[in-house]
Amino acid sequence: MASTDKGNTTETGAIAIVVPDYAAVHPAWLRMEDQIQWYDGKSLDSHFWYRWLKIAQVALAVLIPVMSLLPADLAKWATALSGTVIALLEAVQQMNQYSTLWVTYRATAERLKHEKYLFLSAAGPYRGLQEPERLIQLAERVEEHVSTEHANWFNETQRIAKTENKG
């Protein structure tokens, strides 16, 4: 790295990362860190809700044959209610697209982390650039990743809305 700064140290799992002082306070770096945290958090949330909804659906579906062993009137209501709740849970999953968001947000978070390590290593598109140019390159590339993800989200949302309106 071209700087003689001691830098800031942050922990990432078992790896200590030294961030040069000139970068640690720069808006490009702060934006990247903010976006990594946001996408990582949203990925975890979407993953949680997707898994929870699917586990609940499977649990209810597995219980339907057991419910059929209940007295006739109770079995009828229990199986009908289970089927209704399964359909409702699937509708929530489809409307909120937790599965798709989980994968999309995770992919964007990982692309941003990849960008972070390229920047810190002065590798790839950052090779041979001085500090100011590296930071400008970082800002442009982070915004490109975020904008691409947002455009994909918007296009997918529009596609789903059109499909639902036709149905």
C-alpha positions in Angstrom: 0.0 0.0 0.0 1.2 3.5 -0.8 0.4 4.9 2.6 2.6 5.1 5.6 -0.4 5.3 7.9 -0.6 2.7 10.6 -4.2 2.1 9.7 -7.3 0.9 11.5 -7.6 -2.8 12.4 -11.0 -4.5 12.1 -11.8 -8.1 12.9 -13.5 -10.2 10.2 -14.0 -13.7 11.6 -10.5 -14.9 12.4 -8.8 -12.4 10.1 -7.5 -9.0 11.3 -7.8 -6.5 8.4 -5.7 -3.3 8.4 -7.6 -0.5 6.8 -5.3 2.5 5.9 -6.3 5.7 7.7 -6.8 7.6 4.5 -9.4 5.0 3.4 -11.2 4.3 6.8 -12.7 7.8 6.9 -13.4 8.2 3.2 -17.0 8.3 2.0 -16.4 5.5 -0.5 -15.1 3.2 2.2 -17.8 4.1 4.6 -20.5 3.5 1.9 -19.0 0.1 1.0 -18.9 -1.0 4.7 -22.5 0.3 5.2 -23.7 -1.6 2.1 -21.9 -4.8 3.1 -23.6 -4.6 6.5 -27.0 -3.9 5.0 -26.9 -6.6 2.4 -25.5 -9.1 4.9 -28.3 -8.3 7.4 -31.0 -8.5 4.8 -29.7 -11.7 3.5 -29.8 -13.2 7.0 -33.3 -11.9 7.5 -34.5 -13.3 4.2 -32.8 -16.7 4.9 -34.5 -16.9 8.3 -38.0 -16.1 7.0 -37.6 -18.5 4.0 -36.5 -21.4 6.2 -39.1 -20.7 8.9 -41.9 -20.6 6.4 -40.8 -23.8 4.6 -40.3 -25.7 7.9 -43.8 -24.6 9.1 -45.3 -25.8 5.7 -43.5 -29.1 5.8 -44.4 -29.7 9.5 -48.1 -29.0 8.8 -48.1 -31.2 5.6 -46.5 -34.1 7.6 -49.2 -33.7 10.3 -52.1 -34.0 7.8 -52.0 -37.9 7.7 -51.8 -38.0 11.5 -54.8 -35.6 11.7 -56.8 -37.9 9.6 -56.7 -40.4 12.5 -58.6 -38.0 14.7 -62.4 -38.3 15.1 -64.1 -37.6 11.8 -65.4 -34.1 12.6 -62.2 -33.0 14.2 -60.1 -34.5 11.4 -62.1 -32.7 8.8 -61.5 -29.3 10.4 -57.8 -30.0 11.4 -56.8 -31.0 7.8 -58.7 -28.2 6.3 -57.1 -25.7 8.6 -53.6 -27.2 7.9 -54.1 -27.0 4.2 -55.3 -23.4 4.5 -52.3 -22.4 6.6 -49.9 -24.2 4.2 -51.4 -22.2 1.3 -51.2 -18.9 3.3 -47.5 -19.5 4.2 -46.7 -20.2 0.6 -48.5 -17.0 -0.5 -46.4 -15.0 2.0 -43.2 -16.6 0.7 -44.2 -15.8 -2.9 -45.3 -12.2 -2.2 -42.2 -11.4 -0.2 -39.8 -13.5 -2.3 -37.6 -14.5 0.6 -35.8 -17.2 -1.3 -34.9 -14.9 -4.2 -33.9 -12.0 -1.9 -31.8 -14.3 0.3 -29.7 -15.4 -2.7 -29.6 -11.9 -4.3 -28.6 -10.1 -1.1 -26.0 -12.7 -0.3 -24.5 -12.4 -3.8 -24.3 -8.6 -3.6 -22.8 -8.7 -0.1 -20.1 -11.2 -1.3 -19.4 -9.1 -4.4 -18.9 -6.0 -2.1 -16.6 -8.1 0.2 -14.6 -9.2 -2.9 -14.3 -5.5 -3.9 -13.1 -4.7 -0.4 -10.3 -7.2 -0.5 -9.2 -6.2 -4.0 -9.0 -2.6 -2.8 -7.0 -3.5 0.3 -4.6 -5.6 -1.7 -4.3 -3.0 -4.5 -5.2 -5.8 -6.9 -7.3 -6.1 -9.9 -8.7 -2.8 -11.0 -6.8 -1.1 -8.2 -3.4 -2.2 -9.2 -0.9 0.6 -9.8 -3.4 3.3 -8.7 -2.4 6.0 -6.2 -4.6 6.5 -3.1 -7.0 9.1 -4.6 -7.6 7.2 -7.8 -8.1 3.9 -5.8 -10.8 5.6 -3.7 -12.5 7.0 -6.8 -12.4 3.5 -8.4 -13.8 2.0 -5.2 -16.7 4.5 -5.1 -17.6 3.8 -8.7 -17.4 0.1 -8.4 -19.4 -0.1 -5.2 -22.1 2.1 -6.7 -22.1 -0.1 -9.8 -22.7 -3.2 -7.7 -25.4 -1.6 -5.7 -27.1 0.0 -8.7 -27.0 -3.3 -10.6 -28.6 -5.2 -7.7 -31.3 -2.4 -7.4 -32.0 -2.5 -11.2 -32.3 -6.3 -11.0 -34.7 -6.0 -8.1 -36.8 -3.4 -9.8 -37.0 -5.4 -13.1 -38.0 -8.6 -11.2 -40.6 -6.7 -9.2 -42.1 -5.3 -12.4 -42.0 -8.8 -14.0 -43.9 -10.3 -11.0 -46.4 -7.5 -11.0 -47.1 -8.0 -14.7 -47.5 -11.7 -14.3 -49.9 -11.3 -11.3 -52.0 -8.7 -13.3 -52.4 -11.1 -16.2 -53.5 -14.0 -13.9 
